[in-house]
């Protein structure tokens, strides 16, 4: 069996109750069930988590490099969206 | 050695030989993820071996440590079941052995958690969680390979045939173990047979595999009568201590 035949999965681990799942890496597995087991063996050997999500990498829709102009650059010109743009009245000491 | 010491030694030898065999897969696994997973299982068995062998040495009271028991005994003094010492073969054979053993061990160690010997019960409580995971993994693989391609089916079926004659030994009790079971320290293995058969037959059916029909059984491990494979396993395992006695690092 070679890895080329096995689909890739992204692994998300919740390290403690109350925290969010965080992306920790990826792995190859036959299906979701096996991906969960491998995630346990590969990423949780030292009690790193209490919950695992696995998602097929092909199901992740990611923004592309060419999206930069339309997605992110317009925000850089809208500095008024940042609190630092505003001068605080002197009465307010701490913000 | 008293009965409990022999019992701990036998369970320790089972774990040590299985751990050693599984560790032979390290860097030879079919792919990276499975390589790591197999190594994890190997480590579980090694951890179990340490606990049982330490306890066997402690009960014996002659100052033998877990290392002395692991590295300085010869084949006839090892009392592991034969199935545990067999070569890893191909991946199908490794999985066949693992599944047949895991299907026995998960309920076995669950029952052993109630041992009247506190140390045995405590070791069993730690081990049983690992066994349940091992079983989940190996059952999954038997079904995947058995109900997979023509080649994976054939290899998985060959593995089951290869291991089958060694299954009977899982349910045998040497005299000392029977005495311990009567005292509530060990577990009557035969009681677990019906559950084991139900579990294994259901899995084989789902995997489109079959179990051999003849009752041919190979035995002798608990009396120290082993296959020719154990000597090779021990020469790998014990080389450093034999070549450099007392070596520590």
Interface residues (C-beta under 8 A of the other chain):
Chain A: X1 X2 X3 X6 X27 X28 X29 X30 X33 X34 X37 X38 X40 X41 X42 X45
Chain B: X30 X31 X32 X33 X34 X36 X37 X40 X133 X136 X137 X140 X144
